[in-house]
C-alpha cells in the first residue's frame, strides 16, 4: 500500500507565502519551501512541475487570498490594495515589483471587470471611459502602494483616505466634464455607494 499523502497543494502554497512574508521573494525556492514544510522536495515536485509553475500559481493564490474584494465599493477596493502594500511588503513586491515576461499583463487586478461595470452604471460612462478612469485610478494607487511597499513613504490611514478622495474628485471632474462644484457634488452623490 502506498504511503498516504500528507502534504497537499494548499500546504505548499501557504508555506511559500509564509516564506516570502518572512524572508522576501529572493528566498523563494523549492528547497526553502520544503524546509518550511519539514519534508523533502519530492512532495513539491509531485504537485508542481517546476519552480516556474509553482511561482505562477503562487501569484494567483496571493491575488485571490489577499486582494479579491467585493467591487461594489470602489474606495474599499483601493484601500484594501494599499493596506496590502503597507502590511504585506514582501508579498506585494513578489506580485507587483518583478520583471515581466514579454506580453505578460502589466497590472493584475482581480476586481477589474466588476469595478468597470460599477463605474459605468453609476456614473453613466461608456465602457471605454469607465475602463480608462479605472486604469488611471489603478496607476495612482499603484504608485502610492509602491512607495509604501518599498519604505519610501508610509501614508497613514487618514492620508490614504484623503489622497484617494481628492484624486477621485479630480478624475471624476475630468470624465464627467464638470463645470462647477455643485455639478461635482451631484456626481459624487451618484457615486456615493461606490465610496462609502
NORFEN-V595563 format. One line per field, one symbol per residue. ss: DSSP state (h for helix, s for strand, l for the rest). phi: phi as a letter, one per 30 degrees, with the letter a starting at -180 (. if undefined). Layout:
ss: ???
phi: ???
This chain:
ss: llllllllhhhhhhhhhhhhhhhlhhhllhhhhhhhhllllhhhhhhlllhhhhhhhhhhhhhhhhhllllllhhhhhhhhhhhhhhlhhhhhhhhlllllllllllllllhhhhhhhhhhhhlllhhhhhhhhhhhhhhhhhhhhhhhlllllllhhhhhhhhhhhhhhhhhhhlllllhhhhhhhhhhlhhhhl
phi: .ddddcbceedddddddeededbjddddaddddedddhbddeddddcbeaddddddddededdddcbdbdddcedddddddddedddceddededccbdcdeidedbcbdceddddeddeddchcdedddddddeddedddddddddddcidbbddedddedddddddddddeddchdcadddddddddeceddcd
